[in-house]
Amino acid sequence: MTAVRLAPAVAQAFPDTLIAVVTAGGLRGREPWPGSAAALDELEQRLAAGTWAPADESDPRIEAWHTAYRAFGTNPRRIRPSVDALGRRMAKKGGLPRINPAVDTYNAVSVHHGLPAGAFDLDHVTGDVDIKYADGTEGFTPLGEPDTTENPKPGEVIYTDAAGVLTRHWNHRDAHRTRVTEDSTRVAFVLETLKATRDGHLLKTAAEELAGLLSPHSAQTRTYYLSPEQPGVTV
């Protein structure tokens, strides 16, 4: 069992935070996922037809993350929130790269709803997960760069476990160690909003959509919610 905790200082600074944690056990990442493929295809077709576009930085959902990034010392136009970077890439290229079924699934849900999303392979998480302010001593190995080690800036919001940083700048980039691959069988997916009063219903709809796409390819899915009022869950 893994505890996921929202640190009091982060909860106090961002009191309208709501985070969905969707877990999938017995995940089968090497079989076809037609539902997820169709979800991405549909978004790309709607983008090409001009009937839908990803949220950009003028959208209140993205703007809230830009404001938060600036609050903890990150320039969001140089180091963008994940959903912002993903949407910009999709708008420019007309589509998204296909990584693997699980990653493609949360990418589809993320751009569809304009909410940051990520995932951790729980079999490579050490101890519990905390969403907290960095002190600057923590180590981070970026996704795709297994020989690189970085240290977050003090005061930067990070996801971290006992072995190091899982995500820098709250949701900008995930760690290589806990990346989700076709062989990951026990995964925690996260969806986030800083404006639960306004967008909490959207987050819950996105979490339901994600769980629905995961269910045909996993033995079990469960959904948990983190907030300042419920700052810890065990998954």
Long-range contacts (C-beta under 8 A, 24 or more apart in sequence): 1-234, 1-235, 2-122, 2-125, 2-127, 2-128, 2-129, 2-188, 2-234, 2-235, 3-128, 3-129, 3-232, 3-233, 3-234, 3-235, 4-128, 4-129, 4-130, 4-131, 4-188, 4-224, 4-226, 4-232, 4-233, 4-234, 4-235, 5-128, 5-129, 5-130, 5-131, 5-226, 5-231, 5-232, 6-131, 6-226, 6-227, 6-228, 6-231, 6-232, 7-130, 7-131, 7-132, 7-133, 7-231, 8-231, 9-132, 9-133, 10-131, 10-132, 10-133, 10-157, 11-227, 11-228, 11-231, 12-228, 13-71, 14-68, 14-194, 15-228, 16-194, 16-195, 16-196, 16-197, 17-192, 17-193, 17-194, 17-196, 17-226, 17-227, 17-228, 18-192, 18-193, 18-196, 18-200, 18-203, 18-225, 18-226, 18-227, 19-131, 19-190, 19-191, 19-192, 19-193, 19-225, 19-226, 19-227, 20-190, 20-191, 20-192, 20-203, 20-204, 20-206, 20-207, 20-210, 20-223, 20-224, 20-225, 20-226, 21-188, 21-189, 21-190, 21-223, 21-224, 21-225, 21-226, 21-233, 21-235, 22-188, 22-189, 22-190, 22-191, 22-207, 22-210, 22-211, 22-214, 22-221, 22-222, 22-223, 22-224, 23-122, 23-186, 23-187, 23-188, 23-189, 23-220, 23-221, 23-222, 23-223, 23-224, 23-235, 24-102, 24-186, 24-187, 24-189, 24-214, 24-217, 24-218, 24-220, 24-221, 25-185, 25-186, 25-218, 25-219, 25-220, 25-221, 26-185, 26-186, 26-218, 26-219, 26-220, 27-102, 27-184, 27-185, 27-186, 27-187, 27-214, 27-217, 27-218, 28-185, 28-217, 28-218, 29-100, 29-101, 29-102, 29-180, 29-181, 29-182, 29-183, 29-184, 29-185, 29-217, 30-182, 30-183, 31-101, 31-217, 32-101, 33-101, 33-104, 33-105, 33-213, 33-216, 33-217, 35-212, 35-213, 35-216, 36-101, 36-104, 36-105, 36-108, 36-213, 37-101, 37-104, 39-105, 39-108, 39-109, 39-112, 39-213, 40-95, 40-96, 40-98, 40-104, 40-107, 40-108, 43-90, 43-108, 43-111, 43-112, 44-90, 44-94, 44-95, 44-96, 47-90, 47-91, 47-94, 47-95, 48-94, 53-91, 54-86, 54-87, 54-88, 54-90, 54-91, 54-111, 54-114, 55-83, 55-84, 55-87, 55-111, 55-114, 56-84, 56-87, 56-88, 56-91, 57-84, 59-114, 60-195, 60-198, 61-114, 61-115, 61-193, 61-195, 61-199, 61-202, 62-87, 62-114, 64-193, 64-194, 64-195, 65-116, 65-170, 65-171, 65-194, 68-157, 68-170, 68-194, 69-169, 69-170, 72-133, 72-155, 72-156, 72-157, 72-169, 72-170, 73-153, 73-155, 73-156, 74-153, 74-156, 74-169, 74-172, 79-169, 79-172, 80-172, 81-116, 81-169, 81-170, 81-171, 81-172, 82-110, 82-116, 82-117, 82-118, 82-171, 82-172, 82-173, 83-110, 83-111, 83-114, 83-115, 83-116, 83-117, 83-171, 85-172, 86-110, 86-111, 87-111, 87-114, 100-180, 100-181, 100-182, 101-182, 101-217, 102-180, 102-182, 102-184, 102-187, 102-189, 102-214, 103-180, 105-210, 105-213, 105-214, 106-189, 106-191, 106-210, 108-213, 109-191, 109-206, 109-209, 109-210, 109-213, 110-191, 110-206, 112-206, 112-209, 113-191, 113-202, 113-203, 113-205, 113-206, 113-209, 114-202, 115-191, 115-192, 115-193, 115-199, 115-202, 115-203, 115-206, 116-170, 116-171, 116-191, 116-192, 117-189, 117-190, 117-191, 117-192, 117-206, 117-210, 118-167, 118-171, 118-174, 118-189, 118-190, 119-174, 119-180, 119-187, 119-188, 119-189, 119-190, 120-159, 120-166, 120-174, 120-178, 120-180, 120-187, 120-188, 120-190, 121-178, 121-179, 121-180, 121-181, 121-184, 121-186, 121-187, 122-186, 122-187, 122-188, 122-235, 123-184, 123-185, 123-186, 124-177, 124-178, 125-161, 125-166, 125-178, 125-188, 126-161, 126-162, 126-163, 127-161, 127-162, 127-163, 128-161, 128-162, 129-159, 129-160, 129-161, 129-166, 129-188, 130-159, 130-160, 130-161, 131-157, 131-158, 131-159, 131-170, 131-226, 132-157, 132-158, 132-160, 133-157, 133-158, 134-158, 134-160, 134-165, 138-164, 138-165, 139-164, 139-165, 140-164, 140-165, 140-168, 140-175, 141-175, 141-176, 141-177, 142-168, 142-173, 142-175, 142-176, 143-173, 143-174, 143-175, 143-176, 143-179, 144-176, 145-176, 146-176, 188-235, 189-214, 196-227
